[in-house]
């Protein structure tokens, strides 16, 4: 099983609550006020709660899920970030991924238009080496909300991981993600390509946009200078 959850290259989401700095919320109410982007940032930076704290939080969210389907989305991200703990037992981490996938699917069965949840499901499935399923989930995320600013770079990364199994529709969607990200955060694209050792792939995804490709090459040269 491949785990990439703690190997983040760009922390492009700000923590709106103190998940990393001051610890996890101590009550369900406080947790439910936390924007999902903060959970995503925690997943991507690998700063996660200890297993015991995760278990306590899960108990709260499972209870909330009995009356609110949205709790399963939050629950899925809790499991996903827990799976990124390098200091936890491998079998425990694998179990967290299984639970994350189940919670994402439970939530998406009721809320199929949530692009963030589809992206989370794709990441979890890729971490299980279920690449075809991960590709399908990624495509759903890109189709559902192609211009979501908080998801662009994350989906670009997942797309690079899955590039060689993407179908033509998937590659077209990924091209769009890179074009949009070049508009908003061009240096982040350069850093992603360089650290992912995917410069040729990224250049191919940008080749239909000469201006974006020229900007990418310019910034890449600056990075190497």
N, C-alpha and C positions, 0 to 999 in steps of 0.2 A: 504494500500500500504506500502510495506516495503522499507525503504531507507537505504542502507548500504554504500553509496558513501563516507561518511565522517568518516567512522570507520576503517581507515587503520591501518594495523599492521606492515608493513615493507615498508619503502620508498626506494625501490631498484632501482628507476630510478632517475638519476640526471636531474635537470632542466637546459636545455641548453640555455634557455632564461629567462628573469626575469619575468615570469608570476606571481610568488609569491612574489619575493623580491622587484621588481621595478614596478610591475603592468602590465597591458595588453598592447600589442603593439598598437600604435596610428594610424597605417595605415594598409591597406590591404597588401601592399608589405612586411611590417615587419612581419605581422602575417603569411603570406604564407612561409616565410623563417624559421619559427619556426618548428622544427621537431615534428612529431606527438607524439613522446615519451614524450615530455614536456607536451602536453595536457593530455596524459594518467597519468602522474605523478600528474598533478593538479587535475584530477578527483579523484585519489586514496587518495590524502591528504586532499581533501575537501577545498583547497584554491582556491576560485573561484571569478570571477568578480561580481560586484554588478549588480542587474537586469538592470539598465539603461545602464551600460557598455556592458553587454551581448547583449542588444537590438541593440546597435550601431554596435557591431561586427557582429551580425547576418545580419544586413542590407548590410554590405560589402560583406559577404559571399554569400548571396542570389544573389546579383548582379553578383558576380564572377561565380556562378553556372550556369548562363545562357550560359557561354562559356566554362566552365571547370567542368566536372563531379567530379573531385577531390575535389572541394570546398564543395561538399555535405558531404564528409567524415569529413572534418574539422568542418563543420557546425554541424554534428551529435555529435561530441565530445564537442562542445561548449554547446549544449543543455543538454548533459549528465552531464557535470560538473555543469551546472546551476541548474539542478534538485537536486543536493546535498546541496543546501543552506538551512541550518536549520532556518535561520532568514527570509526566504521568505514564503509567503502564501502557504498553502498546495495545493490549487487548481492551483496556478501558477507553483509549482514544478511538479505537475501531467501533466500539459500542456507541460512542457519542456520535460518530458519523452516521451509523445506522439510524439512530434516533433523530438526527437532524433531517435526514432524507424523509423519514416517515412523517415528521412534523411539517416539513415543507409541503409534501404531497397532500396531507390532510388540509392544510390551510388553502392551498391553491385549488383544491376541489371546490371550495366555497368562494374563493376570490381569485379567479383565473387571470384577472387583469393586473396583478401586482408584479411589475417588472423587477423590483428589487428581490422579491422572493424567488422568482425564476432564476435570477443571477446567483442567489445563494444556493439554490438547489443544484445549479450547474457546477458551482465550485465544490460542493460536497460530493457530487457524483464523480467529478474528476479525481478528487482525492481518494476515491475508492477504485480508481482505474476503470470506471464505467464510462468510457469516452463517448460512445455513441449516444447514450442517454444524456450525458453532459452537453453534447453538441445540440441536442434537441431542446434542452432547457435553455441554453444560451440563445438560441434562435428565438424562442418564445419571449425572452427578456428584451431582445433587440427589436422585435416586431411590436411588442406591447408599448414600449416607451423609448423610441430610438434616440430622443434628444435629452433624456434625463441627465443633467450635468453631473450628479453624484455617482452615476453608474458608468459613464463613458470609459474612464481609464481602467476600471475594474474589468469591464467586458472586453476591452482591448487585450488585457493580459490573458484572460481566459481564452480569448480567440486565438492568440498566438500559441497557447498550449495545445489547442485543438485544430490548428490550422490545416494539418495534412489530412484530416478526415472531414473537413467541412465540404459540403456540397456547394454547387454554384450559387444557390440562394444564400447560404451561410456566408460565403466569401463576399458577396455583394453587400450583405448587411454589415459585415466586418469592415469593409472598405468605408462605408458610411460612418461607422464609429470612429475610425482613424481620422477621417476628414473633419469630423466635428471636433474631435479632441485637438487636432492641429490648430483649429480656430481658437480654442479656449486655453489650451495648455501645451503649446508646441514643444517646450523643453521637456515636459513630462513624457511626451512621446519618444523623444530622443533618448532619454534616460531608460525608458522601458525597453526600447529596441537594443540599446547597448548592453544593458545588464541581462537581458534575455537572450543575448547572442542571436538576434533576429533582424539585424539591419537589412539584409537582402529581402526578407519577407515584407518588412514594413515599407521598403521602397516600392515593392511590387504592388502593395495595397494603395499606394499614393500616386502611382504612375498616371492615372487618369486625371489627376489634378496637378498640372505642372507647377503652379504657384506653391502649393503645399509641399510638393516634392523638393522644389528649390529651397524652400525655407528649412525643410528637414535637413537637407545636405549642408546648408549653411551652418545651422546650429550644431550638427554633428561634427563638422570641421572645427568649430569653435571649442567644442568639448574636448577634442583631441589635441588642441594647440597648447 
